[in-house]
Amino acid sequence: MKTQLPFFAFLLFSQFFYSQIVINELDTDTPGQDFEEFIELKSDTPNFSLDGYVLVLFNGSNSGNDSSYFTRDLDGYNTDANGLLLIGSTNVSPVPELLISPALIQNGADAIAVYQGNDSDFPEGTQATTTNLIDALIYDTSDADDTGLMALLGISEQINENENGNQTEDSIQRNNDGTYTVTTPTPGALNDGSGIDFNGISFSTDQTEYSEGEIMSITFTTESPVTSNLSLNFTLTNGSFTSVDYSGNTSFIIPNGSSEATVAIQLLDDGVNDGDEFAEIDLGTIPEGYNRLVDNVEVLIVDVNFVVSAWGTPLNPTYNQVQSTQPNGYYESLTGLADDELRQAIQDIVANPDLVRAQTYADAIDILKKADQNPANSNEVWLVYTEQPRAKVLFQDTGGSNVGLWNREHTYPQSRGGFFEIEEDQYADGMDVFVTTNADSLRHGVSDAHGLRAVDGPENSSRNNRDYGEYNGPANTQGSWRGDVARAVMYMTMRYNGLALVNGNPPNNTVGELGDLEILLDWHRNDPPDDYELNRNNIVYTWQINRNPFIDRPELVEYIWGDQQGQAYDPSLEIDDNNKRSIVIYPNPTQGEVNISGIIEPTIVTIYTSMGKEIFSSDITEDQSVNLNLSSGVYLMVLKNEHTSSVKRLIIL
């Protein structure tokens, strides 16, 4: 005879079964990068299956409306021998079993909840509920109580993770009696210090990056000597980096009584420019009693097969190697115009709504990889301000630390220009997908590649939104970027209505004004466009179907802001650009004597230090040699005649 439980007894049994999971620990606000945040779940019994459970994160902000912003189905996961499941990014140690993106967990006031159900039950924007709720924790980081969220989840207490100060590394930990303590984090371990102490597995490489053809040495270690042979596998494949890129054994044995083993991996030079890649060291399945202290570590593999361009970097500029790709008659409409009419005619070209295209901010990354490519190595970008190359693959695509990475610099700062992103800007959809734009489309300044440059991450932060002149770049650099950024911000003021260059330094919260115009004019004159800048103008043109006119015709700067204001622009009166650059100085670098050739009329030769101090001046009427008694360093040589001027960088050894 079958016995049937009364309905209320079934409910009690069901609730008891699903109440075995609790939120054991939460660390959502970690000092610095905020990348070491984690969630820890705990079951009453070890090795408990989490099939049928779902983790939901709720946004308690006003805009979040106490609704879900992240959901993860827990099917297929089990708690460990201590009854724990750790959830976080690979920045957490030990490495979590369930990986999520770094900095995903929002600071409070928010909530973490575990439900009986599936992730499909909680599409983004689902408001918090007690239906099928197993456990929940409402937390804050020195915020007011979210009484609405508390009511929705039926919880009467909100825990402040920062109750010991926001610079303290703390987490919210559940006590055995169900109360909470805020104290030093214990990821992957029971909060009361009991339970099994796992032997942690770690690894390291003998270099931070390698070139093809080198040997990568990987040393695997355990916290304590192993009590029996530990045999493990690992993988290195990652995207385009596959087994054809290396040879060697991808397994190791740590012998009984030892705590270390080393593996040598030969990186292969395939003779093909595949671009720089990342190998990713991933441990395979580890036996019970061990955990991963590190895992999923990327190592840069530098491709030794790259392309070298015919032109130089901004530090060693060349001229006449790159030809402009401007269409015939592109600037024809400017002839005979002055002042406002000339300005408007320039804008009609660079903001022509029938031709000019706007790409996404994500597309701008791909544009910069081509436009700012290092002429000496096609797998690198050349960084503005710091005047150095960096691997293209080292782009900063997440928040947190930007050391050693590059990102996008707005030469006309985003906050000063009023540019902004929309959701579509997160997607790189390629050259052939674009939107139309015009002079009033100021928002599109966020992704305009003529105003963007590849930049060292920390230096981007250092510049912030300061005016040029107020910001002069890092110490002990040549300033080879100064004319480039001057012409970039000059372009921006022509391209978009609402932007201006002004004298002096307006407050840094001023929108629509950037300084210092006088300094930018000097930078433009002393650092004329070179092959590098013309090449990037050509590349950006292929994407946006517009050009920076101050690169193609640098004399226009004088008609808009300089000593030709009020004069009608007549390009026939200008010396041909090639003739401007026909004056050659050699050898350069030199130990003191320099030859000057290409002189066809009386010319004043003036030499300045990198700080702008005049230290030499002479009048010459023909090609000749000049003996210079100068200290080692970098100088500017200005050659000026009745029609034009030319600026050369002179290096004294």
C-alpha positions in Angstrom: 0.0 0.0 0.0 1.4 3.4 -1.0 1.5 6.1 1.6 0.9 9.7 0.3 2.3 12.7 2.1 -0.1 15.5 2.9 0.5 18.5 0.6 1.9 20.7 3.4 4.4 18.0 4.3 5.5 17.9 0.6 6.1 21.7 0.7 8.2 21.3 3.8 10.2 18.6 2.2 10.7 20.6 -0.9 11.8 23.7 1.0 14.2 21.7 3.1 15.8 20.1 -0.1 16.3 23.5 -1.8 17.5 25.3 1.3 20.8 23.5 1.4 22.4 26.3 -0.7 23.4 29.6 0.9 25.4 32.6 -0.1 28.5 32.0 2.0 30.7 34.9 1.0 30.7 38.0 -1.2 33.5 40.4 -2.1 32.2 43.0 -4.5 34.5 46.0 -3.8 38.2 45.3 -4.0 40.7 48.1 -3.7 42.5 49.1 -6.9 41.4 47.4 -10.0 38.2 45.9 -8.5 39.1 42.7 -10.4 39.3 40.2 -7.5 35.6 40.2 -6.6 33.9 36.9 -6.0 30.8 35.1 -4.9 30.9 31.9 -2.8 28.0 29.4 -2.4 27.9 26.7 0.2 25.9 23.5 0.4 25.2 21.6 3.6 26.8 18.5 2.1 30.1 18.2 0.1 30.1 17.6 -3.7 26.5 18.7 -4.0 25.0 19.0 -7.4 23.7 22.4 -8.3 21.5 21.2 -11.1 18.2 23.1 -10.9 19.6 26.2 -9.3 20.2 29.6 -10.9 22.3 32.6 -9.7 20.8 36.1 -10.2 22.4 39.5 -9.6 20.0 42.4 -9.0 20.7 46.1 -9.6 19.4 48.3 -6.7 20.1 51.7 -8.2 17.3 54.0 -9.3 17.9 53.2 -12.9 18.2 49.5 -12.1 14.7 49.3 -10.7 15.7 46.4 -8.4 15.9 44.1 -11.4 18.3 41.5 -12.8 21.4 42.5 -14.7 23.2 39.1 -14.7 22.0 35.5 -14.5 24.0 32.3 -14.6 22.4 28.8 -14.7 24.2 26.5 -12.2 23.4 23.2 -14.0 26.5 21.0 -14.3 28.3 22.5 -11.4 29.0 20.9 -8.0 30.3 22.1 -4.7 33.7 20.8 -3.6 34.8 18.6 -0.7 34.1 21.6 1.6 30.7 22.2 0.1 31.8 25.4 -1.7 31.5 26.7 -5.2 33.6 29.8 -5.9 32.4 32.2 -8.6 34.7 35.0 -10.0 37.3 35.9 -12.6 40.8 34.4 -13.1 42.1 37.3 -11.0 40.8 35.5 -7.9 43.1 33.0 -6.2 42.3 30.2 -5.9 40.8 30.3 -9.4 37.0 29.9 -9.3 35.3 26.9 -10.7 32.7 29.1 -12.3 34.4 31.9 -14.2 32.8 35.3 -14.9 34.2 38.5 -16.3 36.3 40.7 -14.0 34.5 43.7 -12.4 31.1 42.2 -13.3 29.6 42.3 -9.8 28.3 45.8 -9.1 28.8 47.7 -5.9 25.7 48.2 -3.8 23.1 48.8 -2.9 22.4 45.5 -4.8 21.6 41.9 -4.2 22.8 38.4 -4.9 20.2 35.6 -5.0 20.0 31.9 -5.6 16.7 30.5 -7.0 15.3 27.2 -7.9 14.9 27.4 -11.7 16.8 28.3 -14.9 18.5 31.3 -16.3 15.6 31.7 -18.8 13.3 32.5 -15.8 15.2 35.7 -15.3 15.7 37.7 -18.5 17.6 41.0 -18.0 15.4 43.5 -16.3 13.4 40.9 -14.3 12.4 42.5 -10.9 13.4 40.7 -7.7 10.9 38.2 -6.3 10.6 35.7 -3.5 9.1 33.1 -5.9 11.3 30.0 -5.8 13.9 32.0 -3.8 16.5 29.8 -2.0 18.8 32.4 -0.4 19.6 36.1 -1.0 22.0 38.7 0.3 21.4 42.4 0.0 24.6 44.4 0.3 26.0 47.9 -0.1 29.3 49.7 -0.2 28.5 52.6 2.2 25.1 53.2 0.6 21.6 53.8 2.0 19.4 50.8 2.6 17.4 49.8 -0.5 14.1 49.2 1.3 12.3 48.4 -2.0 14.7 45.6 -2.8 14.5 44.4 0.8 10.7 44.2 0.5 10.9 42.4 -2.8 13.2 39.7 -1.5 11.6 39.5 2.0 14.9 40.4 3.8 15.1 42.8 6.7 18.9 43.4 6.8 21.3 45.0 4.3 25.0 44.4 4.9 27.7 47.1 4.3 30.9 45.6 2.9 32.7 48.8 3.6 31.9 49.1 7.2 35.6 48.9 8.0 36.5 51.5 5.5 36.5 51.4 1.7 40.3 51.0 1.4 40.2 47.8 3.5 40.2 44.5 1.7 37.1 42.9 3.2 34.3 40.6 2.3 30.8 39.8 3.7 31.0 36.3 5.3 28.1 34.2 6.6 28.5 32.8 10.1 27.3 29.4 11.0 24.3 30.9 12.8 23.2 32.8 9.7 24.5 36.2 10.7 27.2 38.1 8.8 30.7 39.3 9.5 32.7 41.8 7.4 36.4 40.7 7.5 39.4 39.6 5.5 38.3 37.5 2.4 38.7 33.7 2.5 37.8 32.6 -1.1 37.6 28.9 -1.6 37.8 28.2 2.2 35.2 27.8 5.0 34.7 31.0 6.8 35.3 29.5 10.3 38.7 28.0 9.3 37.6 24.4 9.4 37.4 21.9 6.5 39.9 20.4 4.1 43.0 22.4 3.3 43.6 22.0 -0.4 47.1 21.9 -1.9 47.4 24.8 -4.3 48.8 24.4 -7.8 50.5 27.3 -9.4 52.8 28.0 -12.4 55.0 30.6 -13.8 57.1 31.3 -17.0 60.7 32.4 -17.1 59.8 35.5 -19.3 56.7 37.7 -19.6 56.8 37.4 -23.4 58.5 35.4 -26.1 59.5 35.6 -29.7 58.9 32.9 -32.2 61.9 30.5 -32.2 62.5 30.9 -28.4 61.9 28.2 -25.7 59.2 28.9 -23.2 60.0 27.4 -19.8 56.9 26.7 -17.6 57.5 25.8 -13.9 54.6 24.1 -12.1 54.6 24.1 -8.3 52.4 23.0 -5.4 52.2 24.8 -2.0 53.2 21.6 -0.2 55.2 18.5 -1.4 52.9 16.0 -3.0 52.3 12.7 -1.2 52.1 10.7 -4.5 53.0 11.4 -8.1 50.9 14.3 -9.4 50.4 13.9 -13.2 48.6 16.8 -15.0 47.9 18.0 -18.5 47.7 21.6 -19.7 46.9 23.3 -23.0 48.3 26.3 -24.8 45.9 26.8 -27.7 44.2 30.2 -27.8 42.4 31.5 -30.9 44.8 31.6 -33.7 47.6 30.2 -31.6 47.3 26.4 -32.1 49.4 23.3 -31.9 51.2 24.2 -35.2 52.8 27.1 -33.4 54.7 25.1 -30.8 56.2 21.7 -30.0 56.8 20.0 -26.7 55.1 17.9 -24.1 51.9 19.4 -22.6 51.9 17.2 -19.5 54.0 17.0 -16.4 54.6 15.0 -13.3 55.5 16.3 -9.9 57.2 13.3 -8.2 56.2 12.1 -4.8 57.8 14.2 -2.1 58.5 17.1 -4.5 56.6 20.3 -5.2 58.0 21.3 -8.6 58.2 20.3 -12.3 59.4 22.3 -15.4 58.3 21.9 -19.0 60.1 23.4 -22.0 58.0 24.4 -25.0 59.6 25.2 -28.3 57.9 28.1 -30.1 58.0 27.7 -33.8 58.9 30.3 -36.4 56.7 29.4 -39.4 58.1 32.1 -41.6 54.7 33.7 -42.0 53.5 37.0 -40.6 50.4 35.8 -38.6 50.7 38.7 -36.2 51.5 38.6 -32.5 49.4 36.1 -30.6 48.7 34.9 -27.0 49.3 31.4 -25.8 47.1 30.6 -22.9 48.3 28.2 -20.2 45.2 26.3 -19.0 45.4 23.5 -16.5 43.4 20.4 -17.2 41.3 18.4 -14.7 43.0 18.4 -11.3 42.5 15.6 -8.7 40.6 15.9 -5.5 42.5 17.6 -2.7 44.1 20.2 -5.0 43.0 23.6 -6.3 44.3 26.1 -8.8 46.0 29.2 -7.4 46.5 30.5 -11.0 45.1 29.4 -14.3 44.1 30.7 -17.8 47.2 32.8 -18.0 48.0 34.5 -21.4 51.6 34.8 -22.6 52.5 37.1 -25.5 54.2 35.4 -28.5 55.8 37.9 -30.7 55.8 37.1 -34.5 59.3 37.7 -35.9 57.9 37.9 -39.4 56.6 41.5 -39.9 56.5 44.1 -42.6 58.7 47.2 -42.5 57.4 50.3 -44.3 59.5 52.6 -46.6 58.8 55.6 -44.4 60.0 56.4 -40.9 58.4 56.8 -37.5 57.6 60.3 -36.2 61.0 60.1 -34.3 62.8 59.6 -37.6 60.5 61.3 -40.1 60.7 60.8 -43.9 59.1 62.8 -46.6 58.0 62.1 -50.2 57.8 58.3 -49.6 53.9 58.4 -49.3 51.7 60.0 -51.9 48.4 61.6 -51.0 45.3 59.7 -52.1 43.1 62.7 -52.2 40.8 62.8 -55.3 41.5 65.2 -58.0 39.9 68.6 -57.2 39.2 67.6 -53.6 40.2 71.1 -52.3 39.4 73.0 -55.5 36.4 74.8 -53.9 38.7 76.6 -51.4 40.5 78.8 -54.0 39.9 82.5 -53.6 38.1 82.2 -50.2 39.0 83.8 -46.9 37.9 83.8 -43.3 34.4 82.5 -42.6 33.8 81.6 -46.3 37.0 79.5 -46.2 36.1 77.9 -43.0 32.7 77.0 -44.3 34.1 75.6 -47.5 36.5 73.4 -45.6 33.7 72.1 -43.4 31.6 71.5 -46.6 34.3 69.1 -47.7 35.2 67.3 -44.4 31.6 67.0 -43.2 29.8 66.4 -46.5 26.7 64.5 -45.5 26.5 62.9 -48.9 29.9 61.3 -48.6 31.3 61.3 -45.1 30.8 58.2 -43.0 30.7 57.7 -39.2 32.0 54.3 -37.9 31.5 52.9 -34.4 33.8 53.5 -31.5 34.8 49.8 -31.7 35.6 50.1 -35.4 38.0 52.9 -34.4 40.2 50.2 -32.8 40.7 48.5 -36.1 41.2 51.9 -37.9 44.0 52.8 -35.4 45.7 49.4 -35.8 46.1 50.4 -39.5 46.5 54.2 -39.3 48.9 54.2 -36.4 50.8 51.1 -37.4 54.5 51.3 -36.5 56.4 51.7 -39.8 59.2 49.6 -38.4 56.9 46.7 -37.4 53.5 46.0 -38.9 52.4 44.0 -35.8 52.7 47.1 -33.6 51.1 50.5 -33.2 53.0 53.7 -32.7 52.0 55.5 -29.5 51.4 59.2 -29.4 53.0 61.2 -26.5 55.4 58.4 -25.3 56.9 58.0 -28.8 57.2 54.2 -28.6 55.8 51.1 -30.3 53.4 48.5 -28.7 52.0 45.2 -29.9 48.6 45.6 -31.6 47.3 42.7 -29.5 47.9 44.6 -26.3 44.8 46.8 -26.6 43.0 47.5 -23.3 39.6 46.0 -23.8 38.4 46.0 -20.2 38.6 48.3 -17.2 41.1 48.1 -14.5 44.9 48.3 -14.9 46.1 49.8 -18.2 49.8 49.3 -17.5 51.5 47.9 -20.6 48.4 48.3 -22.7 47.3 50.9 -25.3 43.9 52.5 -25.9 42.2 55.3 -27.8 43.2 58.9 -27.1 40.9 61.7 -28.0 43.2 64.6 -29.0 40.2 66.9 -28.5 39.2 65.3 -25.1 35.8 63.6 -25.1 34.6 65.5 -22.0 35.7 68.8 -23.6 34.0 68.0 -26.9 30.7 66.7 -25.7 31.2 63.4 -27.6 29.4 60.3 -26.3 28.9 56.6 -27.0 25.7 54.7 -27.6 25.1 50.9 -27.4 25.9 50.4 -31.1 29.4 51.8 -30.5 30.4 48.6 -28.7 30.3 46.6 -31.9 32.9 46.6 -34.7 30.9 46.0 -37.9 33.6 46.9 -40.4 34.3 49.5 -43.1 31.2 48.8 -45.2 28.7 49.3 -42.3 28.4 53.0 -41.4 26.0 55.8 -40.7 25.6 59.1 -42.4 26.8 62.2 -40.5 27.1 66.0 -40.8 28.6 69.0 -39.2 26.1 69.0 -36.4 26.6 65.3 -35.6 28.9 66.2 -32.6 28.3 62.8 -31.0 30.3 61.1 -33.8 33.4 62.9 -32.6 33.8 60.0 -30.2 34.9 57.7 -33.0 36.4 60.1 -35.6 39.8 58.5 -36.3 41.3 61.9 -37.5 40.9 63.0 -33.8 42.0 59.7 -32.3 45.4 58.3 -31.6 46.8 55.0 -30.2 48.2 55.9 -26.8 49.9 54.3 -23.8 47.1 53.6 -21.2 48.7 55.3 -18.2 49.8 58.3 -20.3 46.2 58.7 -21.6 45.1 58.9 -17.9 47.9 61.4 -17.2 46.9 63.7 -20.0 43.3 63.4 -18.9 41.4 66.4 -20.5 44.1 69.1 -20.1 44.8 71.7 -22.7 47.9 71.4 -24.9 50.6 73.5 -23.5 49.2 72.7 -20.0 50.1 69.2 -21.1 53.4 68.9 -23.0 53.9 65.1 -22.9 56.3 62.9 -20.9 59.7 64.2 -19.8 62.7 63.2 -21.9 60.8 62.7 -25.2 61.3 64.6 -28.4 57.7 65.9 -28.9 57.5 64.4 -32.3 53.7 64.2 -31.9 53.1 67.9 -31.4 52.4 69.0 -34.9 50.3 65.9 -35.4 47.9 66.6 -32.5 47.8 70.3 -33.4 46.5 69.4 -36.9 44.1 66.7 -35.4 42.3 69.2 -33.1 42.3 71.8 -35.8 40.5 69.3 -38.0 38.0 68.6 -35.3 37.0 72.3 -35.0 36.4 72.4 -38.8 34.6 69.1 -38.9 32.1 69.7 -36.1 30.0 72.7 -35.1 30.4 73.6 -31.5 34.1 73.1 -31.1 36.7 75.8 -30.9 40.4 76.4 -30.3 41.1 79.4 -28.0 44.1 81.2 -26.6 45.1 80.4 -23.1 43.7 77.6 -20.9 40.0 77.6 -20.3 38.8 75.6 -17.3 39.0 71.9 -17.9 35.3 71.5 -17.5 34.6 73.9 -20.3 32.8 72.1 -23.1 33.5 73.2 -26.7 36.7 75.1 -26.1 40.3 73.8 -26.1 43.6 75.6 -25.6 46.2 76.8 -26.2 45.8 78.0 -29.8 49.1 79.9 -29.8 51.0 76.9 -28.6 49.3 74.7 -31.1 50.2 77.0 -33.9 53.9 76.8 -32.9 53.7 73.1 -32.8 52.1 72.9 -36.2 54.8 75.2 -37.7 57.8 73.4 -36.0 56.6 69.9 -36.8 55.3 69.8 -40.4 53.4 66.8 -41.8 55.6 63.8 -42.6 55.1 60.5 -44.4 53.7 58.8 -41.2 51.0 61.4 -40.9 50.1 61.5 -44.6 49.8 57.7 -44.6 47.4 57.7 -41.6 45.4 60.4 -43.4 45.1 58.1 -46.4 44.0 55.2 -44.3 41.4 57.1 -42.3 40.1 58.4 -45.7 39.3 54.9 -46.8 37.0 54.4 -43.8 35.4 57.9 -43.3 35.7 59.3 -46.9 37.1 62.5 -45.6 40.6 63.8 -45.0 42.4 66.2 -42.6 43.1 69.2 -44.9 45.8 70.5 -42.6 47.9 67.5 -43.4 47.4 67.7 -47.1 47.7 71.5 -47.2 49.3 72.6 -44.0 49.4 76.2 -45.2 45.6 76.4 -44.7 46.3 76.7 -40.9 47.8 80.2 -41.5 44.7 81.3 -43.4 42.4 80.1 -40.6 44.4 81.0 -37.4 47.7 82.3 -38.4 49.4 85.2 -40.3 47.4 84.8 -43.5 44.0 85.5 -41.9 42.0 87.8 -44.1 43.9 86.8 -47.2 42.2 84.9 -50.0 43.6 81.4 -50.3 45.3 80.9 -53.6 47.3 77.6 -53.7 49.1 78.7 -56.9 51.0 81.2 -54.8 52.2 78.5 -52.4 55.4 76.6 -53.0 54.6 73.1 -54.0 54.8 70.8 -51.0 57.5 68.7 -52.6 59.7 71.8 -53.1 59.2 72.7 -49.5 60.8 69.5 -48.5 63.5 69.4 -51.1 66.1 70.8 -48.7 68.2 68.0 -47.3 70.5 67.9 -44.3 73.1 65.1 -43.9 74.6 63.2 -42.2 71.9 63.1 -39.6 72.7 62.0 -36.9 76.0 63.8 -37.0 79.0 64.3 -34.8 79.1 68.1 -35.5 79.4 68.8 -39.3 76.2 68.9 -41.3 75.7 69.4 -45.0 72.8 71.5 -46.3 71.7 71.0 -49.9 68.7 72.2 -52.0 69.3 75.9 -51.3 68.0 78.0 -54.3 67.6 81.4 -52.6 68.8 83.3 -49.5 67.9 81.2 -46.5 68.2 81.8 -42.7 69.3 78.7 -40.8 68.4 78.7 -37.1 68.9 76.0 -34.6 66.8 75.6 -31.4 67.1 73.3 -28.4 64.2 70.9 -27.7 62.9 73.5 -25.2 62.8 76.2 -27.9 65.9 78.2 -27.1 67.8 79.7 -30.1 71.4 78.6 -30.0 72.6 79.2 -33.6 71.7 81.4 -36.6 73.3 81.9 -40.0 72.4 83.3 -43.5 73.3 81.0 -46.4 72.7 81.5 -50.1 73.8 78.1 -51.5 74.5 74.5 -50.5 77.2 74.4 -47.9 78.6 72.6 -44.8 78.1 74.0 -41.3 80.3 73.1 -38.4 78.3 72.9 -35.1 79.8 72.7 -31.7 76.8 71.4 -29.9 76.3 68.9 -27.0 74.8 65.5 -27.8 71.1 65.7 -28.1 68.1 66.4 -30.4 67.7 69.9 -31.9 65.4 71.6 -34.4 66.8 73.2 -37.5 64.6 75.8 -39.1 65.4 76.9 -42.7 63.4 80.0 -43.8 63.4 81.9 -47.0 61.1 84.5 -48.6 58.5 81.9 -49.7 58.5 79.1 -47.1 60.1 77.5 -44.2 61.2 74.0 -43.4 61.8 72.3 -40.0 64.3 69.4 -39.6 65.1 67.3 -36.6 68.9 67.3 -36.0 70.5 64.7 -33.9 74.0 65.4 -32.5 75.9 62.3 -31.4 
